[in-house]
Amino acid sequence: MKNIHRCSANRLNKFLECPFKLALYNFGIEGRPTDDKYLKCGKAIHAWIEDSIISESPISPEDYFYEHEVPDELRERYDTCISTVDSKGIFGWKGEVEAEKTLQMYFEDGGLLEVEARADLIRDNGVIYDWKTGKELNKPEYILQGQLYCHVFGLDKCIFISLLTGDELEIKAPPNATIRKLLNTYKNAVNDGNLPKKAKMDDQCVKWCEYYDICNNNDNIE
């Protein structure tokens, strides 16, 4: 079982999407296999960027394509992302690569929550950057992720870049009280075990949720 006193953008978004999904994740329950081809492509690109920035010189991206078993059907997508990195001059940026921080938050009821964040790059100008390999940036889960990064790292803004389109989304730090209230709600729900299924399954559950079969068969966790 995962440490329930820890939170991340991933866990927080699961909680908001469906509390029961978070419960299954925390218990380490394995769901149905999902199509991970886009995930493989994203991981390959991220690894290539990280290694190239650390080495302070561009590394050939070819090996990363095959090491991460990116399907040939995503070759064009992969190459487009590489071109965007080059056109934006990302390898000339300076800063902390794969910046990690865990913020310990104490609440009025004495509760503690450790909030984790891992940003792709924090530039030396104090701006957080995160690479996305899909087209759409203006998603609620991305906005929350950016806000949480700003809160944990104590910085004013986070910029997401779509390496597929070149578009950028700037997310400004939210009021501290807003984030504290949301995280306190999360903490209380997890501590109380109050993580029910969402009221009604929808098309997103059927298509994307790895735990759909469990819910659909009315299985439960003791």
C-alpha positions in Angstrom: 0.0 0.0 0.0 1.2 3.5 -0.9 1.9 6.1 1.8 -1.5 7.8 2.1 0.1 10.8 3.7 1.7 11.8 0.5 0.1 13.6 -2.4 1.2 14.6 -5.9 -0.5 16.2 -8.9 -1.2 12.6 -10.2 -2.9 11.5 -7.0 -4.8 14.8 -6.6 -6.2 14.5 -10.1 -7.2 10.9 -9.6 -9.1 12.1 -6.4 -11.0 14.8 -8.3 -11.7 12.5 -11.2 -13.0 9.6 -9.1 -12.1 9.1 -5.4 -12.5 5.4 -5.7 -9.8 5.4 -8.5 -7.4 7.0 -5.9 -8.3 4.3 -3.4 -7.5 1.5 -5.8 -4.2 3.2 -6.8 -3.2 3.7 -3.2 -3.8 0.0 -2.5 -1.7 -0.9 -5.5 -4.5 -2.7 -7.4 -3.6 -3.6 -10.9 -6.2 -2.6 -13.5 -6.7 -3.7 -17.1 -4.0 -3.1 -19.6 -4.2 0.2 -21.5 -2.6 1.4 -24.7 0.7 2.8 -23.6 2.2 3.8 -27.0 1.8 7.5 -26.3 3.3 7.1 -22.9 6.4 5.3 -24.4 6.8 8.2 -26.9 6.6 10.8 -24.1 9.1 8.9 -21.9 11.5 8.7 -24.8 11.3 12.4 -25.5 11.6 13.4 -21.9 14.7 11.1 -21.3 16.4 12.5 -24.4 15.8 16.1 -23.3 17.0 15.5 -19.8 20.2 13.7 -20.8 21.0 16.3 -23.5 20.6 19.2 -21.1 22.6 17.5 -18.4 25.4 16.7 -20.9 25.2 20.3 -22.2 25.2 19.1 -25.7 22.4 17.5 -27.9 22.5 13.7 -28.0 21.2 11.8 -31.0 17.5 11.0 -30.3 17.5 7.7 -32.4 18.6 5.4 -29.6 15.9 6.7 -27.3 13.2 5.9 -29.9 14.2 2.2 -29.9 15.2 1.9 -26.2 11.7 3.0 -25.1 10.1 0.8 -27.8 8.2 3.6 -29.4 5.9 2.1 -32.1 6.8 3.0 -35.7 3.4 4.5 -36.2 4.4 7.3 -33.9 7.6 8.1 -35.8 6.2 11.3 -37.2 5.0 12.5 -33.8 8.4 11.7 -32.3 10.3 13.6 -35.0 7.9 16.6 -34.7 8.6 16.8 -30.9 12.3 16.7 -31.6 12.0 19.5 -34.1 10.1 21.7 -31.6 12.9 21.2 -29.0 15.4 22.4 -31.6 13.3 25.4 -32.8 12.7 26.7 -29.3 16.4 26.4 -28.4 15.7 24.4 -25.2 19.1 22.9 -25.1 20.5 26.4 -24.5 18.5 26.9 -21.4 20.1 26.8 -18.0 18.5 25.5 -14.8 17.7 22.6 -12.6 16.7 19.5 -14.6 14.1 17.1 -13.2 13.7 19.3 -10.1 12.2 17.5 -7.2 10.8 18.7 -3.9 8.5 17.4 -1.1 6.7 20.1 0.8 5.5 19.2 4.3 2.1 20.9 5.0 0.6 21.0 8.4 -3.0 21.8 9.0 -5.1 23.3 11.8 -6.3 19.9 12.9 -2.7 18.7 13.4 -2.8 16.7 10.2 0.3 16.4 7.9 0.4 16.0 4.1 3.6 15.6 2.2 3.1 17.1 -1.3 5.5 16.0 -4.0 6.4 17.7 -7.2 8.8 16.9 -10.0 9.3 19.5 -12.8 11.0 18.9 -16.0 13.1 22.1 -15.7 13.3 25.1 -13.4 15.1 27.7 -15.4 17.6 30.1 -13.8 15.0 32.8 -14.3 12.7 31.2 -11.7 10.2 29.8 -14.2 9.0 26.2 -14.1 8.8 24.3 -17.4 7.1 21.0 -18.2 7.1 19.3 -21.6 4.0 17.7 -23.0 3.9 15.5 -26.1 0.2 15.8 -26.9 -1.7 18.6 -28.7 -4.0 19.9 -26.0 -2.6 21.9 -23.1 -5.6 23.6 -21.6 -6.8 20.6 -19.6 -8.1 21.0 -16.0 -5.6 18.3 -14.9 -2.7 20.2 -16.4 -3.8 23.5 -14.9 -3.9 21.9 -11.5 -0.6 20.3 -12.0 1.0 23.7 -12.8 -0.7 25.3 -9.8 0.6 22.6 -7.5 4.1 23.0 -8.9 4.1 26.7 -8.2 2.8 26.1 -4.7 5.4 23.4 -3.8 8.4 25.2 -5.4 7.3 28.6 -4.2 7.5 30.2 -7.7 5.2 32.5 -9.6 4.5 30.6 -12.8 4.8 27.4 -14.7 4.8 27.1 -18.4 3.8 24.0 -20.2 5.0 23.5 -23.8 3.4 21.2 -26.3 6.3 19.7 -28.2 3.8 18.5 -30.8 2.5 21.9 -31.7 4.9 24.4 -30.2 2.0 26.0 -28.2 2.7 27.2 -24.7 0.4 27.5 -21.6 1.3 29.8 -18.8 -0.1 28.9 -15.4 0.2 31.4 -12.6 0.6 30.6 -8.9 -2.9 30.4 -7.2 -3.6 31.9 -3.8 -2.1 29.7 -1.1 -5.5 29.4 0.6 -7.0 27.8 -2.5 -4.4 25.1 -2.6 -4.5 24.5 1.1 -8.3 24.1 1.1 -8.1 21.6 -1.7 -5.3 19.6 -0.1 -7.0 19.6 3.2 -10.1 18.2 1.6 -7.9 15.5 0.0 -6.2 14.7 3.3 -9.5 14.3 5.2 -11.1 12.1 2.6 -8.0 9.8 2.5 -7.7 9.6 6.2 -11.4 8.9 6.7 -11.4 6.3 3.9 -14.1 8.4 2.2 -13.3 7.5 -1.4 -16.5 6.4 -3.1 -17.0 5.7 -6.8 -18.1 8.6 -8.9 -21.9 8.9 -9.1 -22.2 7.5 -12.6 -19.7 5.9 -15.0 -19.3 7.7 -18.3 -17.6 7.2 -21.7 -14.3 8.4 -20.2 -14.4 5.6 -17.6 -15.0 3.0 -20.4 -12.3 4.3 -22.7 -9.6 5.4 -20.3 -9.9 4.1 -16.8 -7.7 1.1 -16.0 -10.1 0.2 -13.2 -13.3 0.2 -15.3 -13.6 -3.6 -15.2 -13.5 -3.6 -11.4 -16.2 -1.0 -11.1 -18.3 -2.6 -13.8 -18.2 -6.0 -12.1 -19.1 -4.4 -8.8 -15.9 -5.7 -7.2 -14.7 -4.0 -4.1 -11.7 -3.9 -1.7 -12.0 -5.2 1.8 
